[in-house]
Amino acid sequence: DKGNHKHFMEKEIYEQPEVISRALGHYVDLIENRIDLEAVSIDFAKVQSLAISACGTAYLAGLIGKYWFERYARLPVEADVASEFRYRDIPLSPQSAALFISQSGETADTLASLRYCKDEGLQIGAVVNVRESTIARESDAVFPIMAGPEIGVASTKAFTCQLAVLAALAIGAGRARGTVSRQEEERLVRHLTEMPRIMSSVLNSIQPKMESLARELSKCRDVLYLGRGTSYPLAMEGALKLKEISYIHAEGYAAGELKHGPIALIDENMPVIVIAPHDRFFEKTVSNMQEVAARGGRIIFITDEKGAAASKLETMSTIVLPVVDEIIAPMIFSLPIQLLAYHTAVFMGTDVDQPRNLAKSVTVE
Ligand code: F6R
């Protein structure tokens, strides 16, 4: 049932505040503002490193998770797409843990990487939506994302729920390893629990702008997305979402890679979507934006109130989100990215919920 939405994808985008709040309820002790360590059933204190493997959008969630586990838990992380991971002959230690992220829990390559790690004696954790799935069944620890059924082929709410769960796990791992103090844990958890409310207000406020911007994007052949830090995987997710449902060619790049190649593409016909909250990378990303502007590139700037005030650059459009803590920025900044892809596809008249050539669950290699 789509309710009063035109597509499942739209419904699932708007469901995010509700499902994330439910997912967080599973990992967070709301009275103490702490992570419920019983829900984090891997003993991260004893783990030497972490391997993350997944496909598509779930892999991009895993990449953001990598930044968090490194930063908050000081845990070395190896993250790769499952189709490479399974064949790379990665030297893995039985003192490591491995996380497999999958909405369906049935993706063939992800399952094969899981089995590889199991044979190597690693502790196996699964971040899944479908709890009865094969990946969940074959894991030592299951971390449900509780997004509810996702019908739209393009993943939206599963992505942000995966992020919420990975954030909680990374903070919990940090606490277990003594790299996140009690005070810091409470601060981070408070930001996580505020997130659903912020998501609702962002969803309510940005929709008209996303629709008018989508009208512009629907005329383009190519789009480049740029970001740094956790906004880099988010740039790749933005590009993936757009190409999947609108069939517009899009690429996501680390902003710092611009001058190593993609800058050659810049002209007035290819919009450059820059994802840049006012974080510790902001100035660097703005200087990449200047390089785009200097070559006649048109910029769609997705930033926050501080970032909008700090940048003097002329843009094709600036989307201003509230200032939020770094730990929740990827989830909040996912919203304009999802809506932009969605409305662009609607303008183009594609089959949004069932894009051509794609399947919801990829059970063959
Ligand atoms: C993107 C998308 C795919 C899936 C990928 C993994 O919108 O839906 O890239 O994320 O096929 O699927 P799961 O998460 O079921 O393993």
Boltz pocket constraint, residues with backbone or C-beta under 6 A from the ligand:
constraints:
  - pocket:
      binder: B
      contacts: [[A, 55], [A, 56], [A, 57], [A, 58], [A, 59], [A, 101], [A, 102], [A, 103], [A, 104], [A, 105], [A, 106], [A, 107], [A, 110], [A, 153], [A, 154], [A, 155], [A, 156], [A, 240], [A, 241], [A, 244], [A, 359], [A, 360], [A, 361], [A, 362]]
      max_distance: 6.0
